[in-house]
Amino acid sequence: MANRTGTYIAFDGLGETDPTKSDFRYYATILAWCANSNIEFNITNSHEKTYAVRDSSLKATLYARIQERLRASKNMLVILTEDTRYTGSVLSYEIEQAIDNYKIPLIIAYPGYSAILNVDALSNLWPKLSPTE
């Protein structure tokens, strides 16, 4: 088994190639915090433990890489926004794999909210379960 020290960060890329137009910007912010010597913030990024996956990669390659990263993860940070797709993204698969196969606890971030008093009111931001393949 892989060394489970990483944090897997999951977000919806929204099908965008421009990262500033998707939830990737929140992932990039976390990486910038880690790189900034004036900010005391560090994570072991599970995405850096494997080769990168390109948008043109086969679905099987993408899913294999996700599983490899999850095997090296101790937790998952899930970023959910008003733009997160209810269906049609890999995010559902990532969440299901983390919970069902790797028993990884989830940490949920809702950018844009300063306080959350009723988490159930945000259930519409959660992606639908992915269809069985």
C-alpha positions as a printed Julia matrix, in Angstrom:
133×3 Matrix{Float64}:
   0.0    0.0     0.0
   1.15   3.54   -0.78
   2.29   5.93    1.92
  -1.03   7.6     2.86
   0.21  11.06    3.76
  -1.37  13.17    1.04
  -4.35  15.44    0.74
  -6.35  14.83   -2.41
  -7.97  18.05   -3.61
 -11.1   17.53   -5.7
 -13.01  20.17   -7.64
 -15.05  20.49  -10.81
 -13.0   21.75  -13.74
 -16.33  22.66  -15.37
 -15.06  21.44  -18.73
 -12.98  24.6   -19.09
  -9.52  24.81  -20.61
  -9.02  28.23  -19.01
  -8.37  27.48  -15.32
  -9.49  30.98  -14.27
 -13.01  30.12  -15.46
 -13.36  26.99  -13.32
 -13.03  25.84   -9.73
  -9.38  25.09  -10.56
  -8.68  28.63   -9.35
  -9.32  27.5    -5.76
  -6.88  24.62   -6.15
  -4.33  27.08   -7.59
  -4.88  29.36   -4.59
  -4.06  26.51   -2.19
  -0.88  25.75   -4.13
   0.08  29.45   -4.02
  -0.42  29.51   -0.23
   1.9   26.5     0.09
   4.54  28.14   -2.11
   4.43  31.49   -0.29
   7.11  31.68    2.42
   5.12  34.44    4.17
   2.13  32.13    4.74
   2.36  29.22    7.14
   0.3   26.71    5.17
   1.46  23.32    3.95
  -0.11  20.2     2.57
   1.26  17.06    1.01
  -0.45  17.25   -2.36
  -1.55  13.83   -3.61
  -1.67  15.18   -7.16
   2.11  15.64   -7.06
   2.66  11.97   -6.19
   1.82  10.76   -9.72
   2.25  11.8   -13.32
   0.0   14.56  -14.61
  -3.11  13.74  -16.6
  -3.94  15.8   -19.66
  -7.4   16.72  -20.86
  -6.79  14.48  -23.87
  -6.02  11.42  -21.71
  -8.22   8.37  -22.05
 -10.88   7.99  -19.37
  -9.26   4.73  -18.22
  -5.93   6.54  -17.77
  -7.6    9.33  -15.82
  -9.45   6.91  -13.53
  -6.31   4.84  -12.93
  -4.39   7.98  -11.97
  -7.2    9.09   -9.63
  -7.11   5.7    -7.88
  -3.32   5.87   -7.57
  -3.56   9.31   -5.98
  -6.33   8.24   -3.64
  -4.26   5.27   -2.46
  -1.64   7.81   -1.35
  -4.15  10.06    0.43
  -5.17  10.32    4.05
  -7.99  12.81    3.38
  -9.8   14.61    0.57
 -10.58  18.3     0.33
 -13.68  18.74   -1.84
 -14.31  22.23   -3.22
 -17.99  22.84   -4.0
 -19.28  26.08   -5.52
 -22.44  27.41   -7.1
 -20.85  26.37  -10.43
 -20.2   22.73   -9.49
 -22.04  20.53  -11.98
 -24.73  18.24  -10.64
 -23.83  15.7   -13.32
 -21.22  15.28  -16.02
 -17.97  15.7   -14.12
 -15.35  13.35  -12.74
 -15.9   14.84   -9.29
 -18.67  12.34   -8.48
 -16.33   9.46   -9.3
 -13.55  10.93   -7.13
 -15.86  11.34   -4.14
 -17.34   7.87   -4.51
 -13.91   6.25   -4.79
 -12.62   8.15   -1.75
 -15.55   7.06    0.41
 -16.4    3.6    -0.87
 -13.03   2.11   -1.82
 -10.41   4.03    0.15
 -12.37   5.05    3.28
 -10.93   8.56    3.12
 -12.56  11.28    5.21
 -13.84  14.32    3.31
 -13.23  17.95    4.18
 -15.73  20.15    2.35
 -14.98  23.75    1.37
 -17.68  26.08    0.12
 -15.88  29.16   -1.28
 -18.03  32.26   -1.2
 -19.59  31.53    2.18
 -18.28  33.29    5.27
 -20.4   31.1     7.57
 -22.55  28.02    7.11
 -25.32  27.62    9.64
 -27.32  24.96    7.81
 -25.16  22.59    5.74
 -28.26  20.79    4.45
 -29.22  23.99    2.65
 -26.09  23.51    0.49
 -26.95  19.96   -0.55
 -27.85  21.26   -4.02
 -24.13  21.9    -4.57
 -23.28  18.22   -4.22
 -22.81  16.32   -7.5
 -25.09  13.42   -8.28
 -23.74   9.89   -7.94
 -22.02   8.79  -11.1
 -23.7    6.06  -13.16
 -22.27   2.58  -12.85
 -19.85   1.9   -15.66
